[in-house]
């Protein structure tokens, strides 16, 4: 059967099974054609929006029978083109599968469908008296399924770990429509291989996550937050070690911003400057408190000790929730930066924590040497080794883009780091995967892909 005939057949079968209203034409919804990245794709054959696991299973079974490529989509907040469809592919959007099914405070779990927005789940858990530790700047638009499929990191990894550490159970639909009901609700379960880890971080190439059981944390009674100014990265690293020791591991965020990022974020978001003087490096630190009054005293004593040691040169301590939100608005203002300085190249890399400062310095030197006309912004999550670099107003010719990427990724490779700390590989980082994974590792990934999706219909061209 020719490709047009195959597409006609699969479209007819999908519409017969689900109705024309459930199977949108590929050009019916422009918002499903791109994510936050600069990746460009094509017009899909159709856009499917299942209402539940059973519908999704039947949809994938039909696509599998025809060898039809399928692109799973979450909240479209990715930066690597992982959800961008190619020409003639079928989009499966999880947006209608958004139910928060159960919050079990006794077991400390929340069960949700994959299309639930992260912020909606956070708020529902907070209202019930518990905390979902997964948190990132795109919380208002990203979906839980996408968080799982990319093993999203975010702001709280230093204390609570990546998304993987919060996932207890998954339900996954495989390429042929088979359903894996791995909805474990226990922290301890060693009954055989823990298969959920195959799908966490696999970017939809092995199966489509449909439901998730997430572990909850006690709801903090308060939070102590401060923005501190430092002379250099080495001071920030000493401050991190001091804070972790003084606060007995209660540091829940430790976000570093070099001056270039802070200045640009303030301007792009029309925010008030937190300090009267400019400094080279800033750290946003907060601590989740169990005893707000005494913990706040511990927090301020820790800051005072750091000042006396010479690691901190200035500090602003939040005196209210509004103050803390204003400080976080600087760090979370990256979306506005990306819009105002488009087109951008966005790097999400990781190296051993002690090497972040050297890595940033080497990358900056490379960029300033070869592209002095371009502005580069540096920020990241120091406690987990994650460095973000945004290069602004980048020329769009392929040789320039490749050369700028090499200026960053070659340094990361030399430092023994990862070309993707928390956003995944998608399409835009696919050609750089070998900078961080050996040939043997990539070969095993291909083996797993072939075993679970022998026709290669799930998210083709992404990650591998």
BELPEGI-V984926 format. One record per residue. N is the residue number from 1. RES is the residue in one small letter. BURIAL is + if it has 16 or more other C-alpha atoms within 10 Angstrom, else -. Layout:
# BELPEGI-V984926
n=<N;N>
res=<RES;RES>
burial=<BURIAL;BURIAL>
This chain:
# BELPEGI-V984926
n=<1;2;3;4;5;6;7;8;9;10;11;12;13;14;15;16;17;18;19;20;21;22;23;24;25;26;27;28;29;30;31;32;33;34;35;36;37;38;39;40;41;42;43;44;45;46;47;48;49;50;51;52;53;54;55;56;57;58;59;60;61;62;63;64;65;66;67;68;69;70;71;72;73;74;75;76;77;78;79;80;81;82;83;84;85;86;87;88;89;90;91;92;93;94;95;96;97;98;99;100;101;102;103;104;105;106;107;108;109;110;111;112;113;114;115;116;117;118;119;120;121;122;123;124;125;126;127;128;129;130;131;132;133;134;135;136;137;138;139;140;141;142;143;144;145;146;147;148;149;150;151;152;153;154;155;156;157;158;159;160;161;162;163;164;165;166;167;168;169;170;171;172;173;174;175;176;177;178;179;180;181;182;183;184;185;186;187;188;189;190;191;192;193;194;195;196;197;198;199;200;201;202;203;204;205;206;207;208;209;210;211;212;213;214;215;216;217;218;219;220;221;222;223;224;225;226;227;228;229;230;231;232;233;234;235;236;237;238;239;240;241;242;243;244;245;246;247;248;249;250;251;252;253;254;255;256;257;258;259;260;261;262;263;264;265;266;267;268;269;270;271;272;273;274;275;276;277;278;279;280;281;282;283;284;285;286;287;288;289;290;291;292;293;294;295;296;297;298;299;300;301;302;303;304;305;306;307;308;309;310;311;312;313;314;315;316;317;318;319;320;321;322;323;324;325;326;327;328;329;330;331;332;333;334;335;336;337;338;339;340;341;342;343;344;345;346;347;348;349;350;351;352;353;354;355;356;357;358;359;360;361;362;363;364;365;366;367;368;369;370;371;372;373;374;375;376;377;378;379;380;381;382;383;384;385;386;387;388;389;390;391;392;393;394;395;396;397;398;399;400;401;402;403;404;405;406;407;408;409;410;411;412;413;414;415;416;417;418;419;420;421;422;423;424;425;426;427;428;429;430;431;432;433;434;435;436;437;438;439;440;441;442;443;444;445;446;447;448;449;450;451;452;453;454;455;456;457;458;459;460;461;462;463;464>
res=<x;x;x;x;x;x;x;x;x;x;x;x;x;x;x;x;x;x;x;x;x;x;x;x;x;x;x;x;x;x;x;x;x;x;x;x;x;x;x;x;x;x;x;x;x;x;x;x;x;x;x;x;x;x;x;x;x;x;x;x;x;x;x;x;x;x;x;x;x;x;x;x;x;x;x;x;x;x;x;x;x;x;x;x;x;x;x;x;x;x;x;x;x;x;x;x;x;x;x;x;x;x;x;x;x;x;x;x;x;x;x;x;x;x;x;x;x;x;x;x;x;x;x;x;x;x;x;x;x;x;x;x;x;x;x;x;x;x;x;x;x;x;x;x;x;x;x;x;x;x;x;x;x;x;x;x;x;x;x;x;x;x;x;x;x;x;x;x;x;x;x;x;x;x;x;x;x;x;x;x;x;x;x;x;x;x;x;x;x;x;x;x;x;x;x;x;x;x;x;x;x;x;x;x;x;x;x;x;x;x;x;x;x;x;x;x;x;x;x;x;x;x;x;x;x;x;x;x;x;x;x;x;x;x;x;x;x;x;x;x;x;x;x;x;x;x;x;x;x;x;x;x;x;x;x;x;x;x;x;x;x;x;x;x;x;x;x;x;x;x;x;x;x;x;x;x;x;x;x;x;x;x;x;x;x;x;x;x;x;x;x;x;x;x;x;x;x;x;x;x;x;x;x;x;x;x;x;x;x;x;x;x;x;x;x;x;x;x;x;x;x;x;x;x;x;x;x;x;x;x;x;x;x;x;x;x;x;x;x;x;x;x;x;x;x;x;x;x;x;x;x;x;x;x;x;x;x;x;x;x;x;x;x;x;x;x;x;x;x;x;x;x;x;x;x;x;x;x;x;x;x;x;x;x;x;x;x;x;x;x;x;x;x;x;x;x;x;x;x;x;x;x;x;x;x;x;x;x;x;x;x;x;x;x;x;x;x;x;x;x;x;x;x;x;x;x;x;x;x;x;x;x;x;x;x;x;x;x;x;x;x;x;x;x;x;x;x;x;x;x;x;x;x;x;x;x;x;x;x;x;x;x;x;x>
burial=<-;-;-;-;-;-;+;-;-;+;+;-;+;+;-;-;-;-;-;-;-;+;+;+;+;+;-;-;-;-;-;+;+;+;+;+;+;+;+;-;-;-;+;+;+;+;+;+;+;+;+;+;+;-;+;+;+;+;+;+;+;+;+;+;-;+;+;+;+;+;+;+;+;+;+;+;+;+;+;+;+;+;+;+;+;+;-;+;+;+;+;+;+;+;+;-;+;+;+;+;-;-;+;+;-;-;-;+;+;+;+;+;+;+;+;+;+;+;+;+;+;+;-;+;+;-;-;-;-;+;+;+;+;+;+;+;+;+;+;-;+;+;+;+;+;+;+;+;+;+;+;+;+;+;+;+;+;+;+;+;+;+;+;+;-;+;+;+;+;+;+;+;+;+;+;+;+;-;+;+;-;+;+;+;+;-;-;-;-;-;-;-;-;-;-;+;+;-;+;+;+;+;+;+;+;+;+;+;+;+;+;+;+;+;+;+;+;-;+;+;-;+;+;+;+;+;+;+;+;+;+;+;+;+;+;+;+;-;+;+;-;+;+;+;-;+;-;-;-;+;+;+;+;+;+;+;+;+;+;-;+;+;+;+;+;+;+;+;+;-;-;-;-;+;-;-;-;-;+;-;+;+;+;+;+;+;+;+;+;+;-;+;-;-;+;+;-;-;+;-;-;+;+;-;+;+;+;-;-;-;+;+;-;+;+;+;+;+;-;-;-;-;-;+;-;+;+;+;+;+;+;+;+;+;-;+;+;+;-;+;+;-;+;+;+;+;+;+;+;+;+;+;-;-;+;+;+;-;+;+;-;+;+;+;-;+;+;-;-;-;-;-;-;-;+;+;+;+;+;+;+;+;+;+;+;+;+;+;+;+;+;+;+;+;-;-;-;-;-;-;-;-;-;+;+;+;+;+;+;+;+;+;+;-;+;-;+;+;+;+;+;+;+;+;+;+;+;+;+;+;-;+;+;-;+;+;-;-;-;-;-;-;-;-;+;-;-;-;+;-;-;+;+;-;+;+;+;+;+;+;-;+;+;+>
